[in-house]
Amino acid sequence: MGTAADAREEPVVVERAAGLGGELVLRRAGGDYEIISNGVFLMDTRNGESERLLVRAALEAAARRPGGPARVLIGGLGVGFSLAEALTLPDVAHVTVVEREPAVVAWHATALRPWSRGALDDPRVTVERADLLDYVSAPDAGRFDAVCLDIDNGPDWTVTPGNARLYAATGLDALAALLTPRGVLAVWSANAAPAFEALLRDGFAAVEVRPVPVPRGEPDVVYLARDPRTRASA
């Protein structure tokens, strides 16, 4: 976590990139880095507790049922907290990371490498440079024991308008179709999202809500869902 002195330092732009969804900016603030998309703050390297919990809680829930080594899908590479955490956990056979922005992937070979701990070089990791909406709709996407979604700032705060479809009923159904019988869907949010929680409870038999306190503001929230069921008709 950054120090109070870091927080007072004026951020310095390290790199600007033309992303698929607009301008991406990597900034350094003291000893930490921030990613900005079209002028909107996305994430930084200061904490990462909730991003690590996203993967850890999903795999712990999946491990309650037998199934052998786990296959994990992470939607959104970010600053690498979730990916790095997945590789520290036992019985993780493979991690697929879906990240559409080439600049974000490239930064993990340079400035962001300490936070992902060089995970992109791990033979258990595959990076798919694709839009997650396209990936989950592909017939050959595969099946996963944990599907961990960390896109934009959560269901109520999407930086890319099209990503709202991921958090709608049709998006959740597509994500659920990727789960193995013991599979768990984990979704990160920068705030509590009651309407999204209601959709999860309509689509899954078991839903758990895990608030994660942060230094400032309302808690981050990790939603865990398992056992997809037929969604009730409108």
Short mmCIF file of the C-alpha atoms (twelve columns), coordinates in Angstrom:
data_MODEL
# 
_entry.id   MODEL 
# 
loop_
_atom_site.group_PDB 
_atom_site.id 
_atom_site.type_symbol 
_atom_site.label_atom_id 
_atom_site.label_alt_id 
_atom_site.label_comp_id 
_atom_site.label_asym_id 
_atom_site.label_seq_id 
_atom_site.Cartn_x 
_atom_site.Cartn_y 
_atom_site.Cartn_z 
_atom_site.pdbx_PDB_model_num 
ATOM 1   C CA . MET A 1   0.000   0.000   0.000   1 
ATOM 2   C CA . GLY A 2   1.308   3.486   -0.788  1 
ATOM 3   C CA . THR A 3   2.369   5.836   1.979   1 
ATOM 4   C CA . ALA A 4   0.764   9.159   2.847   1 
ATOM 5   C CA . ALA A 5   3.722   10.858  1.195   1 
ATOM 6   C CA . ASP A 6   3.083   8.912   -2.008  1 
ATOM 7   C CA . ALA A 7   -0.552  10.014  -2.028  1 
ATOM 8   C CA . ARG A 8   0.497   13.691  -1.920  1 
ATOM 9   C CA . GLU A 9   2.870   13.394  -4.857  1 
ATOM 10  C CA . GLU A 10  1.616   14.655  -8.191  1 
ATOM 11  C CA . PRO A 11  1.265   11.641  -10.546 1 
ATOM 12  C CA . VAL A 12  3.731   11.535  -13.426 1 
ATOM 13  C CA . VAL A 13  2.679   10.168  -16.808 1 
ATOM 14  C CA . VAL A 14  4.892   7.227   -17.750 1 
ATOM 15  C CA . GLU A 15  3.217   6.305   -21.018 1 
ATOM 16  C CA . ARG A 16  0.166   7.089   -23.104 1 
ATOM 17  C CA . ALA A 17  -1.255  4.495   -25.449 1 
ATOM 18  C CA . ALA A 18  -4.073  4.403   -27.974 1 
ATOM 19  C CA . GLY A 19  -6.165  1.555   -26.617 1 
ATOM 20  C CA . LEU A 20  -9.002  -0.302  -28.286 1 
ATOM 21  C CA . GLY A 21  -11.413 1.515   -25.969 1 
ATOM 22  C CA . GLY A 22  -9.723  4.917   -26.129 1 
ATOM 23  C CA . GLU A 23  -6.663  6.481   -24.510 1 
ATOM 24  C CA . LEU A 24  -4.875  4.549   -21.799 1 
ATOM 25  C CA . VAL A 25  -2.432  6.262   -19.446 1 
ATOM 26  C CA . LEU A 26  0.062   4.651   -17.104 1 
ATOM 27  C CA . ARG A 27  1.031   7.052   -14.291 1 
ATOM 28  C CA . ARG A 28  3.527   6.789   -11.452 1 
ATOM 29  C CA . ALA A 29  2.601   8.244   -8.065  1 
ATOM 30  C CA . GLY A 30  5.492   7.852   -5.641  1 
ATOM 31  C CA . GLY A 31  6.325   4.150   -5.624  1 
ATOM 32  C CA . ASP A 32  3.025   3.069   -7.162  1 
ATOM 33  C CA . TYR A 33  1.391   3.043   -10.573 1 
ATOM 34  C CA . GLU A 34  -2.090  3.936   -11.800 1 
ATOM 35  C CA . ILE A 35  -3.984  3.051   -14.971 1 
ATOM 36  C CA . ILE A 36  -6.351  5.673   -16.366 1 
ATOM 37  C CA . SER A 37  -8.795  4.989   -19.203 1 
ATOM 38  C CA . ASN A 38  -10.200 7.967   -21.102 1 
ATOM 39  C CA . GLY A 39  -9.588  10.145  -18.070 1 
ATOM 40  C CA . VAL A 40  -11.312 7.729   -15.654 1 
ATOM 41  C CA . PHE A 41  -9.284  6.052   -12.897 1 
ATOM 42  C CA . LEU A 42  -9.312  2.282   -13.274 1 
ATOM 43  C CA . MET A 43  -6.864  0.807   -10.775 1 
ATOM 44  C CA . ASP A 44  -3.546  1.193   -9.010  1 
ATOM 45  C CA . THR A 45  -0.897  -0.895  -7.280  1 
ATOM 46  C CA . ARG A 46  -1.459  0.448   -3.756  1 
ATOM 47  C CA . ASN A 47  -3.417  -2.384  -2.184  1 
ATOM 48  C CA . GLY A 48  -4.851  -5.323  -4.120  1 
ATOM 49  C CA . GLU A 49  -6.454  -7.141  -1.175  1 
ATOM 50  C CA . SER A 50  -9.862  -7.480  -2.829  1 
ATOM 51  C CA . GLU A 51  -8.354  -8.457  -6.197  1 
ATOM 52  C CA . ARG A 52  -6.414  -11.255 -4.516  1 
ATOM 53  C CA . LEU A 53  -9.522  -12.341 -2.603  1 
ATOM 54  C CA . LEU A 54  -11.421 -12.530 -5.885  1 
ATOM 55  C CA . VAL A 55  -9.336  -15.507 -7.014  1 
ATOM 56  C CA . ARG A 56  -8.573  -17.039 -3.630  1 
ATOM 57  C CA . ALA A 57  -12.215 -17.203 -2.508  1 
ATOM 58  C CA . ALA A 58  -13.348 -18.625 -5.843  1 
ATOM 59  C CA . LEU A 59  -10.795 -21.427 -5.746  1 
ATOM 60  C CA . GLU A 60  -11.463 -22.203 -2.096  1 
ATOM 61  C CA . ALA A 61  -15.164 -22.564 -2.914  1 
ATOM 62  C CA . ALA A 62  -14.434 -24.749 -5.951  1 
ATOM 63  C CA . ALA A 63  -12.152 -26.990 -3.855  1 
ATOM 64  C CA . ARG A 64  -15.093 -27.979 -1.639  1 
ATOM 65  C CA . ARG A 65  -16.020 -30.405 -4.404  1 
ATOM 66  C CA . PRO A 66  -13.689 -32.954 -6.003  1 
ATOM 67  C CA . GLY A 67  -12.342 -32.269 -9.437  1 
ATOM 68  C CA . GLY A 68  -8.563  -32.345 -9.523  1 
ATOM 69  C CA . PRO A 69  -6.250  -29.458 -10.473 1 
ATOM 70  C CA . ALA A 70  -8.151  -26.268 -11.244 1 
ATOM 71  C CA . ARG A 71  -8.404  -24.304 -14.468 1 
ATOM 72  C CA . VAL A 72  -8.953  -20.580 -13.931 1 
ATOM 73  C CA . LEU A 73  -10.216 -17.811 -16.186 1 
ATOM 74  C CA . ILE A 74  -9.427  -14.211 -15.213 1 
ATOM 75  C CA . GLY A 75  -11.260 -11.496 -17.095 1 
ATOM 76  C CA . GLY A 76  -9.078  -8.391  -16.998 1 
ATOM 77  C CA . LEU A 77  -5.335  -8.411  -16.308 1 
ATOM 78  C CA . GLY A 78  -5.231  -5.056  -14.542 1 
ATOM 79  C CA . VAL A 79  -2.103  -4.552  -12.455 1 
ATOM 80  C CA . GLY A 80  -1.725  -8.299  -12.003 1 
ATOM 81  C CA . PHE A 81  -2.821  -8.885  -8.405  1 
ATOM 82  C CA . SER A 82  -5.386  -11.592 -9.276  1 
ATOM 83  C CA . LEU A 83  -3.089  -13.458 -11.647 1 
ATOM 84  C CA . ALA A 84  -0.165  -13.426 -9.240  1 
ATOM 85  C CA . GLU A 85  -2.433  -14.697 -6.442  1 
ATOM 86  C CA . ALA A 86  -3.772  -17.555 -8.564  1 
ATOM 87  C CA . LEU A 87  -0.276  -18.886 -9.185  1 
ATOM 88  C CA . THR A 88  0.469   -19.042 -5.448  1 
ATOM 89  C CA . LEU A 89  -2.507  -21.291 -4.723  1 
ATOM 90  C CA . PRO A 90  -2.288  -25.092 -4.606  1 
ATOM 91  C CA . ASP A 91  -3.629  -27.289 -7.391  1 
ATOM 92  C CA . VAL A 92  -3.884  -24.544 -10.017 1 
ATOM 93  C CA . ALA A 93  -3.171  -26.278 -13.315 1 
ATOM 94  C CA . HIS A 94  -3.659  -23.381 -15.709 1 
ATOM 95  C CA . VAL A 95  -4.747  -19.733 -15.792 1 
ATOM 96  C CA . THR A 96  -6.215  -18.067 -18.866 1 
ATOM 97  C CA . VAL A 97  -6.196  -14.274 -18.742 1 
ATOM 98  C CA . VAL A 98  -8.416  -12.388 -21.161 1 
ATOM 99  C CA . GLU A 99  -7.217  -8.818  -21.704 1 
ATOM 100 C CA . ARG A 100 -8.171  -6.777  -24.744 1 
ATOM 101 C CA . GLU A 101 -5.674  -3.920  -24.359 1 
ATOM 102 C CA . PRO A 102 -2.191  -4.692  -25.761 1 
ATOM 103 C CA . ALA A 103 -0.693  -1.783  -23.774 1 
ATOM 104 C CA . VAL A 104 -1.792  -3.289  -20.459 1 
ATOM 105 C CA . VAL A 105 -0.180  -6.612  -21.378 1 
ATOM 106 C CA . ALA A 106 3.010   -4.842  -22.475 1 
ATOM 107 C CA . TRP A 107 3.294   -2.888  -19.208 1 
ATOM 108 C CA . HIS A 108 3.644   -6.195  -17.364 1 
ATOM 109 C CA . ALA A 109 7.008   -6.676  -19.038 1 
ATOM 110 C CA . THR A 110 8.149   -3.319  -17.636 1 
ATOM 111 C CA . ALA A 111 6.630   -1.096  -14.927 1 
ATOM 112 C CA . LEU A 112 3.942   -3.498  -13.678 1 
ATOM 113 C CA . ARG A 113 6.088   -6.652  -13.661 1 
ATOM 114 C CA . PRO A 114 6.769   -6.498  -9.860  1 
ATOM 115 C CA . TRP A 115 3.044   -6.677  -9.117  1 
ATOM 116 C CA . SER A 116 2.283   -9.587  -11.434 1 
ATOM 117 C CA . ARG A 117 5.572   -11.183 -10.292 1 
ATOM 118 C CA . GLY A 118 6.577   -12.122 -13.815 1 
ATOM 119 C CA . ALA A 119 3.472   -14.310 -14.085 1 
ATOM 120 C CA . LEU A 120 3.100   -13.824 -17.825 1 
ATOM 121 C CA . ASP A 121 6.259   -15.902 -18.252 1 
ATOM 122 C CA . ASP A 122 4.821   -18.819 -16.256 1 
ATOM 123 C CA . PRO A 123 4.079   -21.849 -18.492 1 
ATOM 124 C CA . ARG A 124 0.763   -22.285 -16.691 1 
ATOM 125 C CA . VAL A 125 -0.461  -18.910 -18.011 1 
ATOM 126 C CA . THR A 126 -2.081  -18.124 -21.349 1 
ATOM 127 C CA . VAL A 127 -2.935  -14.523 -22.226 1 
ATOM 128 C CA . GLU A 128 -5.766  -14.122 -24.710 1 
ATOM 129 C CA . ARG A 129 -5.757  -10.635 -26.258 1 
ATOM 130 C CA . ALA A 130 -9.499  -10.403 -26.809 1 
ATOM 131 C CA . ASP A 131 -12.637 -8.689  -25.646 1 
ATOM 132 C CA . LEU A 132 -14.112 -10.812 -22.869 1 
ATOM 133 C CA . LEU A 133 -17.574 -10.569 -24.439 1 
ATOM 134 C CA . ASP A 134 -16.197 -12.152 -27.607 1 
ATOM 135 C CA . TYR A 135 -14.186 -14.745 -25.706 1 
ATOM 136 C CA . VAL A 136 -17.044 -16.057 -23.570 1 
ATOM 137 C CA . SER A 137 -19.277 -16.327 -26.639 1 
ATOM 138 C CA . ALA A 138 -16.797 -18.426 -28.614 1 
ATOM 139 C CA . PRO A 139 -17.764 -22.115 -28.925 1 
ATOM 140 C CA . ASP A 140 -14.228 -23.243 -28.050 1 
ATOM 141 C CA . ALA A 141 -13.778 -21.084 -24.922 1 
ATOM 142 C CA . GLY A 142 -13.469 -24.158 -22.695 1 
ATOM 143 C CA . ARG A 143 -14.634 -24.866 -19.158 1 
ATOM 144 C CA . PHE A 144 -13.195 -23.507 -15.919 1 
ATOM 145 C CA . ASP A 145 -13.348 -24.258 -12.207 1 
ATOM 146 C CA . ALA A 146 -13.131 -20.545 -11.402 1 
ATOM 147 C CA . VAL A 147 -14.197 -17.646 -13.615 1 
ATOM 148 C CA . CYS A 148 -12.996 -14.381 -12.058 1 
ATOM 149 C CA . LEU A 149 -14.309 -11.140 -13.494 1 
ATOM 150 C CA . ASP A 150 -12.507 -7.849  -12.816 1 
ATOM 151 C CA . ILE A 151 -13.600 -5.572  -15.644 1 
ATOM 152 C CA . ASP A 152 -13.710 -1.781  -15.319 1 
ATOM 153 C CA . ASN A 153 -14.858 -0.831  -11.795 1 
ATOM 154 C CA . GLY A 154 -17.642 -3.366  -11.459 1 
ATOM 155 C CA . PRO A 155 -21.303 -3.779  -12.467 1 
ATOM 156 C CA . ASP A 156 -22.370 -0.215  -11.637 1 
ATOM 157 C CA . TRP A 157 -19.304 1.583   -12.992 1 
ATOM 158 C CA . THR A 158 -18.281 0.381   -16.418 1 
ATOM 159 C CA . VAL A 159 -15.745 2.572   -18.190 1 
ATOM 160 C CA . THR A 160 -16.476 0.923   -21.535 1 
ATOM 161 C CA . PRO A 161 -20.263 1.112   -22.155 1 
ATOM 162 C CA . GLY A 162 -20.438 -2.234  -23.959 1 
ATOM 163 C CA . ASN A 163 -19.063 -4.020  -20.887 1 
ATOM 164 C CA . ALA A 164 -22.369 -3.484  -19.107 1 
ATOM 165 C CA . ARG A 165 -23.607 -6.506  -21.069 1 
ATOM 166 C CA . LEU A 166 -21.269 -8.724  -19.050 1 
ATOM 167 C CA . TYR A 167 -23.211 -7.885  -15.905 1 
ATOM 168 C CA . ALA A 168 -26.652 -8.304  -17.465 1 
ATOM 169 C CA . ALA A 169 -28.623 -11.556 -17.430 1 
ATOM 170 C CA . THR A 170 -27.375 -12.646 -20.857 1 
ATOM 171 C CA . GLY A 171 -23.756 -11.958 -19.885 1 
ATOM 172 C CA . LEU A 172 -24.091 -13.913 -16.667 1 
ATOM 173 C CA . ASP A 173 -25.624 -16.818 -18.555 1 
ATOM 174 C CA . ALA A 174 -22.644 -16.835 -20.939 1 
ATOM 175 C CA . LEU A 175 -20.203 -16.788 -18.019 1 
ATOM 176 C CA . ALA A 176 -22.129 -19.547 -16.246 1 
ATOM 177 C CA . ALA A 177 -21.844 -21.720 -19.360 1 
ATOM 178 C CA . LEU A 178 -18.050 -21.692 -18.912 1 
ATOM 179 C CA . LEU A 179 -18.215 -23.279 -15.447 1 
ATOM 180 C CA . THR A 180 -17.453 -26.905 -14.690 1 
ATOM 181 C CA . PRO A 181 -19.928 -28.675 -12.378 1 
ATOM 182 C CA . ARG A 182 -17.919 -27.479 -9.364  1 
ATOM 183 C CA . GLY A 183 -17.162 -24.117 -10.929 1 
ATOM 184 C CA . VAL A 184 -17.503 -20.736 -9.206  1 
ATOM 185 C CA . LEU A 185 -18.098 -17.323 -10.761 1 
ATOM 186 C CA . ALA A 186 -16.381 -14.499 -8.847  1 
ATOM 187 C CA . VAL A 187 -17.078 -10.843 -9.665  1 
ATOM 188 C CA . TRP A 188 -15.182 -7.824  -8.319  1 
ATOM 189 C CA . SER A 189 -16.941 -4.527  -7.695  1 
ATOM 190 C CA . ALA A 190 -15.761 -1.164  -6.359  1 
ATOM 191 C CA . ASN A 191 -19.040 -0.873  -4.446  1 
ATOM 192 C CA . ALA A 192 -22.092 -2.846  -3.397  1 
ATOM 193 C CA . ALA A 193 -24.356 -3.471  -6.411  1 
ATOM 194 C CA . PRO A 194 -27.803 -4.597  -5.176  1 
ATOM 195 C CA . ALA A 195 -29.401 -4.903  -8.618  1 
ATOM 196 C CA . PHE A 196 -26.501 -7.045  -9.830  1 
ATOM 197 C CA . GLU A 197 -26.732 -9.207  -6.702  1 
ATOM 198 C CA . ALA A 198 -30.416 -9.790  -7.451  1 
ATOM 199 C CA . LEU A 199 -29.525 -10.965 -10.972 1 
ATOM 200 C CA . LEU A 200 -26.942 -13.344 -9.527  1 
ATOM 201 C CA . ARG A 201 -29.483 -14.806 -7.098  1 
ATOM 202 C CA . ASP A 202 -31.926 -15.292 -9.946  1 
ATOM 203 C CA . GLY A 203 -29.340 -17.121 -12.017 1 
ATOM 204 C CA . PHE A 204 -27.421 -19.141 -9.393  1 
ATOM 205 C CA . ALA A 205 -28.543 -21.358 -6.533  1 
ATOM 206 C CA . ALA A 206 -25.785 -20.164 -4.168  1 
ATOM 207 C CA . VAL A 207 -24.506 -16.577 -3.900  1 
ATOM 208 C CA . GLU A 208 -22.098 -15.138 -1.337  1 
ATOM 209 C CA . VAL A 209 -21.223 -11.467 -0.841  1 
ATOM 210 C CA . ARG A 210 -17.799 -10.623 0.585   1 
ATOM 211 C CA . PRO A 211 -17.200 -6.929  1.454   1 
ATOM 212 C CA . VAL A 212 -13.517 -5.931  1.654   1 
ATOM 213 C CA . PRO A 213 -12.706 -2.727  3.626   1 
ATOM 214 C CA . VAL A 214 -10.463 -0.229  1.836   1 
ATOM 215 C CA . PRO A 215 -8.441  2.663   3.311   1 
ATOM 216 C CA . ARG A 216 -10.862 5.290   1.977   1 
ATOM 217 C CA . GLY A 217 -14.483 5.147   0.853   1 
ATOM 218 C CA . GLU A 218 -16.969 2.306   0.805   1 
ATOM 219 C CA . PRO A 219 -15.736 -1.291  0.750   1 
ATOM 220 C CA . ASP A 220 -14.886 -3.203  -2.379  1 
ATOM 221 C CA . VAL A 221 -17.158 -6.215  -2.839  1 
ATOM 222 C CA . VAL A 222 -16.489 -9.711  -4.178  1 
ATOM 223 C CA . TYR A 223 -19.528 -11.673 -5.337  1 
ATOM 224 C CA . LEU A 224 -19.295 -15.477 -5.480  1 
ATOM 225 C CA . ALA A 225 -21.889 -17.550 -7.333  1 
ATOM 226 C CA . ARG A 226 -22.170 -21.254 -8.060  1 
ATOM 227 C CA . ASP A 227 -24.671 -23.831 -9.305  1 
ATOM 228 C CA . PRO A 228 -26.287 -22.028 -12.267 1 
ATOM 229 C CA . ARG A 229 -29.992 -22.583 -12.628 1 
ATOM 230 C CA . THR A 230 -32.606 -21.739 -15.207 1 
ATOM 231 C CA . ARG A 231 -33.267 -18.021 -14.887 1 
ATOM 232 C CA . ALA A 232 -36.821 -17.081 -14.083 1 
ATOM 233 C CA . SER A 233 -38.752 -15.632 -16.993 1 
ATOM 234 C CA . ALA A 234 -39.429 -11.904 -16.949 1 
# 
